[in-house]
Amino acid sequence: MCTFAKEAVYTHGHSEAVLRSHSSRTATSSAAYLLPYLKPDMTILDVGCGPGTISADLATYVPQGHITAMEYVADVLETARACASARGVRNISFSVGDAQALPFPDASFDVVHAHQVLQHVADPVQALREMRRVTRPGGLVAVRSIDFRATSWCPESPAMDCWLALYLRVARGNGGTPDSGRRLHAWAREAGFDAARVQCSASTWCYHTPEERAWLGGVWAERTLHSDFASSATKNGFAAQDDLQQVSRMWKAWAADEDGWLTMVHGEVICWV
């Protein structure tokens, strides 16, 4: 039985650099494992939609259906609304809610989707129970989450080692589970899903071209200094400002290295209800 903190703080926050990073996500890059199961008339709940790029993409896969994009911070939904409007997506609505207490009746959706959510909530098993509750019989819950501990890079870098150790400390200090990707299948069983009806997979984000390195190194260099991650690191005594400056410089140096390579691993589960 897992135990969790009563409350969790979202490690990244919603700074401009974070939203810029998250806005790069698409259904293809972040929900490819789910796409083969979508049908044109399905109703989808996207839990923790952030800036809404994945939600707007998913809406195009259900042109006769509907998607509800939910986020716990109302301000972020304005960004998601703007994204949908700019793309001309109309079969979408927006809702404020808590993943651990979803504001919807039982059996409301054909599909419940959550990308990079369970690593940040205080009780991921309870969140999965709620996702199961609001899914119709025969529907599915699809969850993807990173395993930060499995992140790998080249060249070898003590500074990168320090960044990862710091990130893990900050995320855990905020009540999160930064290696959640490897735990999804166990959490799904604990949440009441039939193990025989849980499909597991894994996928990666890989960055190695000059353009990819410049983008990733740039956003992390900025996020290290100007995000809730930075605030949590200093407030909780995990790092001083000079330490964060060093990490930020490390990201820029990695981005400039023609041998630079970084891979982030994600766990995925599709759970049939």
Summary of the structure (lengths in Angstrom):
residues: 273
radius of gyration: 18.3
end to end distance: 22.0
largest distance: 53.1
contacts: 948
relative contact order: 0.16
helix: 44%
strand: 23%
